[in-house]
Amino acid sequence: MKKLLLASLITSASFAATADVVTFNDSSFNGTPGSEIVFDFIDFDADLAAVTQTDTDLSGDITGTEDFSELGSTDIVNFKLGGALLGVDAAYEVFYNYSFSGTVTNNGTGTLDITFNAGTSGLYVDTTVVGNGMFDGGTQIASFGLNSGACSININPGVLQNTGFCGLDLSLNFAAGYFFNTNGDDLSTTPGAKTAALIVTVQDIIGLNPTYPAKGDTQNFQISHDGNMTLSVPEPASVAILGLGLLGFAGARRRKA
């Protein structure tokens, strides 16, 4: 049942998110005025997450259910619009910084099932040192809250690379003055729920030990992964009003008939 729920979560995060077009005002960060980026999702560079795992079941190994947390920072390689690569202005770097925690269960078949139950993350623009691929500090332009999230990671020793997938459903809040809908409305003030679906491909686990130095101990290792994020924001008001008008027109036609 757990694996079915996990598969359902990852599938829904991958395919159920509806992306509406968003405008990022990149001229706020020394970009050229008029060169604002219009996109519907963003593509991340591969990164390494620092992971801490605690032997909370006191078994001394990773056979049971344990506490799991990870944090990291990854830069955005591309904004995308319908799959087309749009790039990032050379005047700045955009980073996604994250910290998530939950539990991990070794299901006994070479797979770790991770469920996240807490976490925060955000988008930042870094103009301190541009082009080094490292977050040197910057301005936060969006924040995310965790609604739900899960991973399934293969740790079968017969496989050369540990692989897996993660799907996270996030609530989304934009900072004022950076993101707009197609009507030019600032998305930090527009009503309606704003969400994001983060899809991650797990490429490898580095340094995970099957046993702990002692029962109840912790161990630190790294997970390498790649991913992208799809944004879902409310439709512009004019589109909603147009839709209501069309409904009224359809009703009038039925009454006339």
N, C-alpha and C positions, 0 to 999 in steps of 0.2 A: 504494500500500500504506500509506504514511504517513497519508494522509487517512482511509483505512478504519480504521486503528488509532485515530486521533483521534476519529472518530465513535463507535467502539465504546466508548472510554473515557468520553466525555461521556454517552452513552446509559446505560451501566452505572451511572455515578455518579448519574444522574438518577432511575433507576427501580428499581435493584436494592437500594438501601439499605432495610433493614427498621427501622422506628422503634418502639421500645418507650417507654412513657410514663415520663417523668422528672419528679421533683418538685424544684423549686428553692426552698430555704428563704429566701425573701426577707426574713423577719423578722430575719435576720442583719445586714441593712443598714437598720435603722430602719423597716422595714415593719411592718404590723400583725400581731401573732402570730395564727396561724390563717388568714392570707391567702396561704399558700404557693402558688406557681404550679405547676400540673401541665401539662406540655407535651410535645410530641414533636419539634417543630422551631422554629427561630427565624428571624425575618425582619430583614434589615439595611437600613439607610437607604442611599441612593445616596451614593457617596463618590468621591474622587479619589485614585488611587494615584500615587506618585512613581516614575517608571521611569528606569532608566539602561541604555542600550544601547551596546555597545562594538563597534567595527569589527574584530573578531578575524580576519576573513578578508582584511583589508587591501585590500578592493576600493574603499574610499572611498565606497560607497553601501550601501543595504540590499538588495542583490540576492542575497546569499548567506546563510550561517549565521553568526550572531553571538551573543555573550553578552548575556543579558537578566536584569534583576533589577527587582523592584518591592517597595515597602513602603507601608503605609498604615494607617489606623485608621478604623473605621466603627462608628457606634452602632447598637444594636439597637432597632428600632422596635416590634416585637411578638414576644412568645412566641406560639406557635400550638399548638392541639390539634385535629388533624383538620381543619385549615383555618380553625377559628374563631380570631379575633383575641382575645388575652388582655391585651395591653398590658404596660407596664412600670411598676412602682411609681414614683410621683412623688418618692419619697425618694432615688432614686439613678438613675444612668445605667449601662448595660452596654455595653461596647465590645469589638469584635473587632480586635485589633492583629495585623498580619501582615508577614512578610518572606519572599519567595520568589525563587529564582534558577534559571536554566537557560539554554536556548538558544532562539533564534528564527530561523526560516527563512522567507525570502520565496520562495514557490513559483512566482512569475512570473505568477500569474493574479489578482493583486490581493488575495491573502490572506497573512497572517502566521500561521505555525504555531508555537506556543510549547510547549515541553516543559519542565516544572519538574523539577529533579533534587535540589533541596535547599530547606530552608525551615523556619521555625518560626512559630507563631502562638499566640495565647491569648485567653481571655475575661477581662475585667477589670471590676470594679465601681468606679465613680467617685462618691464623695460629696463631693468637694472643692468643685466648683462645679456645681450640679445644674441642668439645663435649658438649657445653652448649646450642646449638641451637639458639644462638644469634649472630648477626653480630657485631664484635668488631673492625672492620677495616680490610683492606686487599688490595690485588692487583686486579685491574680490568683486566679481561681476555677477555671480549667481551662487546660490546655496541650495543644497539638496537634503531632504530628509528621507529616511529609509521606511518604505511601506512594507516591503517583503523582499527576500532574496535567498537564493540557494545555489550551491555548486555540486557537481558530481565529478570527482577527479580519480583517474585510474592510477593506482600505485603498484600495478602488477610488475614484479621484478623482471619478468620475461620481456617486457616492452622497453625498447631503448629510450623512449621519451614518455614521461608521464603526461597524459593528456586529459582534457575534460572541458566542461563548459559551465559558465555561471550566468544567471539571469537575475537582475535586480530591478525592482519597481520602485521609483523614487518620486517624492513630491518635489516641486521645483519653485523657487522664488528668485526673481531677477532683481538685481540692484537697479536703481533708477538711472535712466539716461543712456542705457547701452543696448537694449533689445526692444524691437518694435515689431508689430504685425504689419501686414501689407497695407493697412490704412494709415500707417505712421503712428499708431497709438503706442505709448510706452507700456510694455508688458508688465512693468512693475506695479502698475495701477489698474490694469484692466481686470474686470471681474471674471470669475470662473476658475476652475481647477487647472493647474499647470503641472504636468508630470513628465517624467523621462524614463525610458527603458534602457538600461545599461546591459549590453551583451558582451561577454568576455570569453575568449578562447584561452584555456590554460595550456601552456606549451611545455612546462617542465616544473618539477619540484627539486629544489637544490638543498641538500643537507638535512632532510628529514630522516630521523633515526627510528627504527622499529621499537626501540626500548629507551627508557629514561635512565639517567644516572642513579635515580632513587625513586621509590614510589612517592607520588604526590609532587614530583618535581616538574619543571618546565623545560621546554627546549625551543630554540629559535632557528628558523630556517627561512628560505626564500621561495617564492612562487613567481615564475615568469609568465606573463600573459599579454594578450593583445585584445583590443576591443573597439566598440563604437557605441554611440549613444543616440537614440532617437528622441526628439522632443515632441511633446504634444501640448499645444496651447489652444485657448479658445479661439473660435473663428472671429474675424472682425465683425463689428456690430452691423455694418452695412450689408454684409452677406446674410446675416440672420434676419434682418428686416426684409431683404429681398425674398427670402424663403417664406416668410409669413405672408407677403403680398401674393406670391404664387399660390399659396394654399387658399387664400381668399378668392382668387380668380377661379380656381378649380371648383370651389363651392358654388360660385355664382353660375358657372356653366352647368353644373348639375341641376340647380334650381330652374334654370331657363329651359333645360331639356324636359 
